[in-house]
Amino acid sequence: MVSYCLNGSDPEIVKVTSHSSEIVPGSLFVCIEGTQFDSHQLAKEAVEKGAVALVVEKSVDVNKVPLIRVKNSRKAEAMLAFEFAGNPHQNLSVIGITGTNGKSTVAKFLHDALNVLGKSTALAGTVYYVVGDEKISFPKHTTPPPRELANLMKMAVEKGFEYFVMEVSSHALKQHRVAPLTFDVAVITNITRDHLELHGSLEDYILTKLSIANHLESEGILLASSDHVEISRIPLDRNRILTYGKGRDAQIRISNVSISSDGSKFWLDTPFGSHPFMTKLVGEHNVYNLTAGVGVLLTLGFGLQEIADRVLEFTGLEGRFQFLPSVSMSLGFDVVIDFAHTPDALYRVIKTARQITKGRVILVFGAGGLADPGKRPIMGRVASKYADVAILTMDDPKSEDPDKILEDVIQGMDKDAPYLVIPDRREAIEMALTVANKGDIVLITGRGHEEFIPLKDKMIPFKDARVVEEIARKLGGKR
């Protein structure tokens, strides 16, 4: 539903925004009823700041400017933002990756591989947005808000780029950030519990993830792990879905997986032929991530050997099962940083750590704030069941009470298993490094590449890898 109240005017629009702080004279202000605040309340203020038109979902007490009433203002914002930017996505081949875990690794691999293969490619993801020499590190959103995303794509087009690889979060799908987009290729890596604070139920989360299929081009192909996604539920003709996994029904079949601390080896049988693969990345979860990337490149017409070369040279992503070699040399045991912040991801990285060490797995972990409190006890259960020693600590509490988050996690811990609760993250990491012996592996999870711990009223500089290195220098001389 779209209705108009032009009030006899047809103003020139210079900017589209849903943030009142960004309003300049000539702006079109989009009023959104959010989960925590309804910006329809700012309608008068927006006009006073210079907004010359408003998009609304309901009546507002403003009669000086044109009003455009819509059923969903988030979707309207996305459509308007891309239209205002000249619909740059129409001049790009867009690849979208969704899934609970693995999005960042798949996206980074495709970005790096396509550029080496001669296809100029931009990237928007959790760790950074990259368009050639332009780089935005540690962005606030995995998938940028509509205006930012449209402008990134516009920049890519202006720089002559051909491809745009992007992570597509469940928030982005649910909130219509990608409403105008159609993907040439899409990927669903896996779907396990996360973000129920937004979705309300696992079923809604699943359906939201699967809805990426509705954004495919008419001839587009979707890749999905048949080991981790219920393929029959994807709203797409089966002949447009390319599956991958270990199961016999997978069209790209993974076999002969070998994992070591030096990397991983695996074999792929595909509709395009068979080939061995080697990677510096460690863990079966990374074998799946890379296989998804291989599948995308195969659908784009690249050959198995040139793809295998790209897999071999890919060094991964900061904070994703990242070894710290200098620390390991100093202390005599491996230390790994990982972003795992869901029960499934936590299980998989502990499993990988178990495969590559003869000693104990000493885990430092926590749970983030404002994100599905129901997963916290599950993470506690996973940690205490699969790690030899679990040290529970603060993660990214945001505006939540850190002690309450810890209490939620403890509810799921096996009280007979060896675990410690050390709220101060630096102290928790130091404890893990102190109790570890030669042959053990210390696994520090939850934050990966992140540079700050967000608290209610401040941001604390804290990068896990940097803190580990500082503590290791202190401990090195005592061993």
Summary of the structure (lengths in Angstrom):
residues: 479
radius of gyration: 23.7
end to end distance: 70.0
largest distance: 79.8
contacts: 1682
relative contact order: 0.08
helix: 38%
strand: 25%
